[in-house]
Amino acid sequence: MLRSGIINPHVLSLVARIRHTNALVIADWAFPAWPDVETVDLSLIAGIPTVPQVLGAILANWQCDAAYMAEEFRTHNPPQVQELFSLALRGVPVHYEPHTEFKRRVPGALGLIRTGDATVYSNMVLISG
């Protein structure tokens, strides 16, 4: 029995299958469904769990070389929210692009983890190292 780290078997399975240069999406509660992208839905209620909480669990043992986010994240969220996300990313470089460009990356991802986060434009595509 697992006693620490990620204990959700669906998240463990998904993260374990993401290899070098593959992509994983971490999304908010309202992110649309992508029929061809395996989705693990962790949303419980609005705000639980958050994108930073899920990032903290995943990045503790998973190599991430880059993250992509919608540039609208920076214009729609106050500095303290942006700082919280930056800290959760643990130094992973973030590339910002228009949300229409961001969403073009999603179909290429191996999986998507939906959270209960209600932060506007908090979705990200993580690229495995």
N, C-alpha and C positions, 0 to 999 in steps of 0.2 A: 504494500500500500504506500502511495506517495505521502510524504509527510511535510514537504515544503515545496515552494515554487508553484507553478501552475498545476492545479489539480483537476481542472475541467478536461475530460478526456477528448472532447471534440477540438478544443483549442490546441491541446498537446499534439494531437494527430495532424492538424493542419500546419502548425508551425514546424513540426519535424519534417514535413515534406517540402518545405520551401528551401531551395538550394541557391547556390551562387547566382546572383543577378536576377533571381525571381522576385516577384512583387507580392506584397501583402497589403490589403487595404484595412485601415482602422477607421470606422465611420460612426457618425452620430445616429441618434434614434430615428431620424427622418430620412436617412439616406435611402435612395430607391433600390429596389431589388434588381439584381443582375442575374437572370436565369442561368447563364453559363458560368457563373463564378460561385464556387462553393462558399456558402455563408454560414457562419456560426453566430447566432443572435444571442447576445448576453444581456440585452436590455431587460430591465426589471420594471423600473418606474423612471420617470423623467429625472435624469441626473445620476442614476445608479446603473452600472458603473460609469465612470467618466473615461474619456479618451486618455487623459494622463495616467489614470490608474491602470488601465489595460496596457498602455505603453510601458509603465514601470515593471509590470509582471513579465512582459515579453522581452524587453531589452535587457533584463537581468541575465539572460542566458542565450541571447540570439544576436548574431552579428548583423548590424544594419549600417550600410555605407551612405545612404542618402534617403531623404524624405521629400515628398512633393506635396504642396498644399496650395489651395486657391489663394491668390493674392488678396482676395476680399476678406480673408481672415484678419489681415492686418488693419484694414480700414473699418471693420465692423466690430472689433473687440478692443477693449481698453488695454493699456500697457500691462496691468497686473495679470490679466488673462493670458496675454501673449508670453509673459515671463513664465507663468506656470507651465505652459506647453513647451517652452524652450528648455526648462529644467527637466521635464519628463523625457525629452529627446536625448538627454545625456551627451550633448555635443555633436550629435548627428547633423550634418549640414542639411539645411532646408532650402529647397528651391521653390519659389513662389511663381505661380502662373495663373492666368485667368481661369475661372472655374470651368468654363467651357473646354479649355485645353486639359485641365485636370481630369475631367470626367472621361476624356478619351483614353486615359491610361488604365482605367478600371477594368475593361474587358480583358486586358492582358495579364491581370493578376491571377495568381493561383487560388487565392482565397480572400474573404472579406469577414472581418469581425465587426458586428454591429454592437454599439454600446448604448447606454441610456443617456449619453451626453446631449445636452440641449444648446451647447455653445455654437453660435453661428459659424458656418464654414470650418468646423473643427476636423473635417475629414482629411485623411492623409494616405498617401501611397508610400510604403516603405520598401526600399530596395535592399535585398539581402547581400551581404558581403561575401 
